[in-house]
């Protein structure tokens, strides 16, 4: 699963420290992009396929300068982008559906 074996920065390991709202927001964006890429990149529906491919461009982009880039979001969360990308590539569709939090019948 995505959360296994991920090294977080020392600040994020403090269980008594509340997680800032903006980190939760970007974590949700990251989770949605992961789910979209895995479930929709090869979808038959053209609109869903565009969503999946767009998510993939964001995830695998080499852009590190934009505030909303994949790399900057990973940096904010204290996780190496390469580690997340490796975990994303290893996820199955079933795991992506669980990550999304609900089962839909999109095949």
N, C-alpha and C positions, 0 to 999 in steps of 0.2 A: 504494500500500500504506500501511497505517497508520503505519509508522515513517518514511516519507519526509517531509521538510520539517518536522520537529517540533523546535522549539527547546528544548533542555534547559538546566537551570541549570548554572552553571559547575562546581559540585561534582560533578554527575553526568557531566561530560565528562572527568574525570580517569580515564584507563584503568588507572592503577596502584592506584586506590582500590577495594577490594572492595565489591561491592554487598551491603548488609545483608540478612539473611535475611527481615526483615519487608517490605522493598521487593520482593523476589522473590515473596513470598507474595501481596501485594496486586496485583502485576503479573499474577500467575496468575488471581486473582479477576477482575480487569479484563478480561483476555483471554477468560475463560470467559463473562462477561456479554456481551461483544461478539459472540462466536460464537452464544450462545443467542438473542440478540435478532435477529440477521440470519437465522439458519436456522429459527427456530421461531415468530417472531411471527405468521406467517400460516399456520402448519402446520394440516393437517386434524385431526391427533390433538389432542384437547382438552388432555391433560396436557402435551404438548410446547408447545402454544400458550400455556398458562399460564406455563410456564417462560420462554418468549420475551417475553411481555408483562411479567412480573415484572422481567426483566433490563432492559427498556426503561424501566420506571418508575424503576429505580435510576439508569440512565445519564442520563436526561433530567430527573431531579428537580432542583428548585431548592434542595434542602436542602444547606446548606454547613456546618452546625454539628456534625453527627454525625461521630465519628471514622471510621466506615466508609462515609461518603458518597462518592459518585463524585468530587465536587469536592475533598474532603480527600485522597483517594487520588491524584488528579492533582497536587495541590499537593505531596504528599510526594515524588512522582517529578519535580517541577520542570517539569511540562507544563501549559499552560493548558487547562482543561476544554473551552473552546469549540473549540480546535484538535482535540482528540481527538474531540469530538462531530461535527465536520465530516468528519473522516476516517472515522468509523464510518458515517455516512450515505452515504458514497461507496463503501464496500466492497461487492463482489459476493458472492454465495453461494460461488462458487469460491474467492475470496480468504479468506472466512471459514473454509472447510474447510481451506485451507492454514494459516491462523492457528491452527486447532485442532491441526494437526500430523498429521492422518491423514484419509483419505478414508472416509466412510461413505456409504451410498446414501440419505441422508434427503433426499427431494425435497419 
